[in-house]
Amino acid sequence: MYVLKRLFTMLVTLWIIVTLTFVIMHIIPGDPFATDSKAIPESVLENMRARYNLDKPLPTQYILYLKSLLTLDLGPSIQSKTTDVNTLIARGFLPSAILGIQSMLLALVAGTALGTIAALNHNRTFDYISMFVAMIGISIPSFILAPLLIKYMAVKWGLLPVASWGTWRHTILPSLALAVTPVAIIARFVRTSMLEVLHQEYIQTAEAKGLSTWKIVVRHGLRNSLIPVLSFMGPLFASVVTGTFVVEKIFAIPGIGKYFVDSIFNRDYPVIMGTTIFYSAVLVVTLFLIDMSYRFVDPRIKLASKGD
Amino acid sequence: MKASSAELDHLFHPIDRSSMADQVLTRPSVPLWRDMIRKLLKNKLSVLGLALLLLIILLAVIGPSLLPHSPSTQSLTRTNLPPSAEHWFGTDDLGRDVWARTWAGARISLTIGFAAAAIDLVVGIMVGGVSGYMAGRGRLGDRVDSILMRIVEILYSIPYLLVIILLLVIMKPGIITMIVALSITGWVGMARVVRGQMLQLKQQEYVLAAQKLGTSHARIIFKHLLPNAAGIIIVNLTFTIPAAIFSESFLSFLGLGVQAPAASWGTMANDSLGVILSGQWWRLFFPGLMISLTMFAFNAFGDGLQDVLDPRSHN
C-alpha cells in the first residue's frame, strides 16, 4: 500500500516538474530566433518555428511535449543543429556516472571510517581532530576546492593531469573535489548514530561475551548505525549530482553537467528543459528507490508502516 | 480500631528547624536563558563560530571604508597586483581592489542569505504551524493538514537547485531575484520542522488547559506553541542561513547571480577561474576563504546551539 502511494507521489512529482519546466520556459518573452533574425527571411523563420512546434497554440505544444517525453524524446537543441538532448545525455552519461559513483563510494567508505573512529574515541583527541576535519570539509564548497586541487596537485606538484577526460588518473581530482563535503557529512552522521548504538544493551552483551572491538563495531555497530545514513543518501546523491555541474565545468569534463551549464550560458532553452527533466527524473527515482531500500534494510520500519 | 489524637501526637514531632540547613539552595537559581548562554560559552568551537560570524558581519559593514578604494573603480595601471600594504587582498584584472570587492560581496552574499532564510522562516512557520495545529482537529482540520503536507511533500522531492536554476535563467538577475528564487522552495524544510514540533507540543497539558480556558487558536499558537518550539526553529535557522549563502555562491559561480559590476563571493570565485593558473591566487583565495569561513562559523555555532536548545539531539 505504502509502495503504491509512494509510487503515485513520485509520478505526480515528475509530472509537476515537467509542467513547471514547460511553463517556465514558455513565459520567456520573445522567441529563440529573434536575436539573429535580421538576415533570415520571414519564410525561413516560419519554417524554423514549425520545426520546433512554436507556431502552435501553447496547450497543443504542451501535449506534444508530453507525448515526446513519453517516448523518451527529450527534444532538440537550438544551438547545435546536429545534436538533440538525448544525444547530449548519451554522450555525457559515462563520465558523469563514473564521477558520481566514484565519489559516492569514496564518501561512504571514508566517511564511515572517519565517523566510526571518532565515535570509538569519543571526547578524546582523535574525536576532536576528525570532527574538526569534518567541519572544514563541510565548509569548503567543491567549486573552491576544485581550482585549488588543480593549482597544487596538478600544476605545481604535477601529480595528476590538470583537466579533461581520458584515463582513470583524470577522474581522481574531480572525484575528490566532489567527495569532500559528503565525506564530512557522512562522518558526522555515522559518529552520532554510532555513539547512540554503542550505548545499547546488545553492545554491552557483545562486550560481556568477550568479542573484540573490531567484531563489535563491524557486526553490531556499523549495521545498526548505517541505517540513519541510508536515509541521508537521497540528499547526498542530489548534492553530488548538482556538484557535477561545477566540477565538470572546472575540470572541462565532457559530462552531462558540463553540457547543462553550457546550455545555461547559451540560453539554449530546449536543452535546459530536457536536461532539467532528465536530472529531476534521475533524482526522484533514486529518492524513491532509497526510500524503498530503507524499509527493506530496517525491518522495524516495515512493521511500523503496517500499523497505519 | 481508631487511634486517639493523644496517641497520634505521640507519633509525630515538630521538626527541628536547624536541621533544615541542608535543604537551603546553596547556588542562586539561574534563569534558563542564562544557563543556556553559560553552556554555549563552554563550547569553544561554537564560541569561535560566533566570534567569526560577528567579525565577518562587522567587516562587511566597515570593511570597504578601511581602505581608500572603491569596489568598482577600475585602474589600468594597477591590474593584477598581489596583496600589499596598499591593496591588502591585491587587485584584479581591471585594477579593482579585491579587499573592497570582497566586503562589498559579503554584503550581497549575507543579505541574500539572511533575507532568504527570513522568508523561509516566516512561510515555514505559517504553513507548518497551521498544518501541525489543524491536524487531528476534525475533518476540516485533517483536510487542511493533508493538503498542505501533500504540497510540502512534492516540493520536498523536487530537486530545488534545478528549479532555482530554471527560475534564474528566465528572470532578470539581481539580488531580489536571487532571494525570491532561493525562498520559493526553501521554506519547505522549515515547515516540516515546525509541523513536527506542533504535533508534539499540542499534546502537552498546558495547551489543553489553555483550550479549556477558551483561549483563541491564534493565541495558543503564538503564546504557547511557538515559544516552546523556538529552540528547534532557531537551530534549524543556523543551518538554513548558510545553506542559502552556499546556494547563492553556487549559483553565482554558474553565472546566474548578481550582475557586474556588483559581485558576490561566488561571482568573484567564478571570475578568478581563468587566472588561478597564472599565479593570481588571491583572486580565488579570498572570496573562497570567506565563503568557507562563513559556512564554518554558522555550522560551528549551530552545533553548539543545538546542544543547548535541542537536548534530545545527541552530539
Interface residues (C-beta under 8 A of the other chain):
Chain A: T9 M10 V12 T13 I16 I17 L20 T21 I24 M25 I27 I28 F132 M135 I136 I138 S139 I140 P141 F143 I144 P147 L148 I150 K151 V155 T192 L195 E196 A238 V241 T242 F245 V246 K249 I250 V261 I264 F265 R267 Y269 I272 T276 Y279 S280 L283 V284 L287
Chain B: L45 E153 I154 S157 I158 P159 L161 L162 V163 I165 L166 L167 V169 I170 F246 S249 F250 F253 L254 G255 L256 G266 A269 N270 S272 L273 I276 L277 W281 L284 G288 I291 S292 L293 M295 F296 N299 A300 H314 N315
